[in-house]
Amino acid sequence: MKNLLIWGAGGHGRVILDIARAMGTFGRIAFYDDSEDIGGKLREEVLSGGFREASRLGFDAFVVAIGPNFLRSQRFEEALATGMEAAVCVHPTAWISPGASIGRGTVVMPRVVVQTDARVGVNCILNTGTIVEHDCVIGDHVHLSPGVTLCGNVTVGPLAHLGAGVTVIPGGRIGSGAVVGAGAVVLREIPGGVTAVGVPARVIRELADN
């Protein structure tokens, strides 16, 4: 059994801990966190002294438990440089079609559905209750918040973030780094690097470069 190191000990990290335990495929599980103040909700082992140093303590797999996409992508590359494997964490209640593919480091939370021929990139978050229908393509480091529904043939560019309850109709496209606000309905295309909200979704501003 592989030993798993979770980078990030906040609420998201604690959810990933539950998923990792439910999977039953990991031995030792511990946290590493950049912050010295992680609160009092953790009873598990928390390592310090830098991620590279922590990774040398008998761990061979990792997952990054950080919500913001750009920061999560940075930490993912740093963790890969240690030589550890990026684990895929899938809750047992999720349905992943045998014809779908899930990239390394991606977390799939409870009651997620990923249908046939969907492709999910690396280091993504498919949050609770997300539906990814057939032939969707999701880029690297994407976060789909709870209750997002992607109908068939939807494309989501790298580093995009879709808020809770967003719906994208068949054939819709979300550009790289775009943010779509909670409850929005995307009828056609949202360009990269913008924030869009509403029903139907409309662009309200451009985002500053990361």
SVG drawing of the C-alpha trace seen along z (x, -y; Angstrom):
<svg xmlns="http://www.w3.org/2000/svg" viewBox="-31 -44 45 46">
<polyline fill="none" stroke="black" stroke-width="0.4" points="0.0,0.0 1.2,-3.5 1.7,-6.1 -0.1,-9.4 1.0,-12.9 -1.8,-15.5 -0.5,-19.0 -2.9,-21.3 -4.6,-20.7 -7.7,-23.0 -11.3,-21.9 -10.6,-20.7 -7.7,-18.6 -9.9,-17.0 -12.4,-16.0 -9.7,-14.4 -8.6,-12.5 -12.1,-11.1 -12.0,-10.0 -8.5,-8.5 -9.7,-6.5 -12.9,-5.4 -10.8,-4.1 -8.9,-1.7 -5.8,-1.7 -3.4,-3.8 -1.3,-2.9 0.0,-5.8 -1.7,-9.1 -0.3,-12.5 -0.7,-16.2 1.8,-18.8 0.8,-22.5 2.5,-25.7 0.8,-27.5 2.0,-27.3 -1.6,-27.8 -3.8,-25.0 -6.4,-25.1 -7.5,-22.4 -9.6,-20.1 -6.8,-17.7 -5.9,-14.6 -3.8,-13.2 0.0,-13.6 1.0,-17.0 4.6,-17.3 6.6,-20.5 10.0,-21.7 9.2,-22.1 7.4,-19.7 10.5,-18.2 11.8,-17.3 8.4,-15.9 8.2,-13.8 11.4,-12.0 9.7,-10.4 8.4,-7.3 5.8,-8.8 5.4,-7.7 2.2,-9.4 0.7,-12.9 -2.3,-15.0 -2.6,-18.8 -5.5,-19.9 -5.5,-23.6 -8.5,-25.3 -7.2,-28.2 -6.3,-26.8 -3.1,-28.7 -1.6,-28.1 -2.6,-24.4 -0.9,-24.1 2.3,-25.6 2.3,-23.2 1.5,-20.3 4.6,-20.9 6.7,-21.3 5.4,-18.0 6.1,-16.2 9.7,-17.4 10.2,-15.3 9.7,-12.2 6.5,-11.1 3.5,-9.8 0.4,-12.1 -2.4,-10.0 -5.9,-10.0 -8.5,-10.0 -12.0,-8.8 -14.7,-8.4 -16.4,-5.0 -19.8,-6.6 -18.6,-8.3 -19.4,-6.8 -16.5,-6.9 -17.3,-5.3 -14.8,-2.7 -14.6,-4.8 -13.6,-8.0 -10.1,-9.1 -9.0,-10.9 -5.7,-12.7 -3.1,-12.1 -3.6,-14.2 -7.3,-14.7 -9.8,-14.4 -13.3,-13.0 -15.7,-13.6 -18.9,-11.8 -21.7,-11.3 -19.7,-12.6 -20.7,-11.2 -18.2,-11.1 -19.7,-9.5 -18.2,-7.7 -15.4,-9.3 -15.1,-12.3 -11.5,-13.4 -10.4,-15.1 -7.0,-16.6 -4.4,-16.5 -4.8,-18.0 -8.5,-18.8 -11.2,-19.0 -14.5,-17.4 -16.5,-18.5 -19.5,-16.9 -22.3,-16.0 -20.6,-17.2 -21.9,-15.7 -19.6,-15.4 -21.5,-14.0 -20.2,-12.1 -17.3,-13.6 -16.5,-16.5 -12.9,-17.7 -11.7,-19.3 -8.2,-20.9 -5.6,-20.7 -6.0,-22.3 -9.7,-23.0 -12.1,-23.2 -15.7,-22.2 -17.6,-23.2 -20.4,-21.3 -23.4,-20.6 -21.8,-21.6 -23.4,-20.0 -21.5,-19.8 -23.8,-18.4 -22.3,-16.5 -19.4,-17.7 -18.5,-20.6 -14.9,-21.9 -13.4,-23.5 -10.0,-25.2 -7.1,-24.8 -7.3,-26.7 -11.0,-27.5 -13.2,-27.6 -17.0,-26.9 -18.9,-27.9 -21.5,-25.9 -24.5,-24.8 -23.2,-26.1 -24.8,-24.4 -23.1,-24.3 -25.4,-23.2 -24.2,-20.7 -21.3,-22.0 -20.5,-24.9 -17.0,-26.1 -15.2,-27.7 -11.9,-29.4 -8.6,-29.0 -8.6,-30.6 -12.2,-31.8 -14.4,-32.0 -18.1,-31.3 -20.2,-32.4 -22.4,-30.2 -25.7,-29.3 -24.8,-30.6 -26.0,-28.9 -23.6,-28.9 -25.4,-28.7 -22.5,-29.0 -18.9,-30.2 -17.2,-32.1 -13.7,-33.4 -10.6,-32.8 -9.5,-35.1 -12.8,-36.6 -15.5,-36.4 -19.0,-35.5 -22.3,-35.4 -26.0,-35.1 -28.7,-33.3 -27.6,-33.2 -24.0,-33.8 -22.5,-37.1 -19.0,-38.5 -18.8,-41.2 -15.0,-41.8 -11.6,-40.6 -9.3,-39.0 -5.8,-40.2 -2.9,-38.0 -1.9,-35.4"/>
</svg>
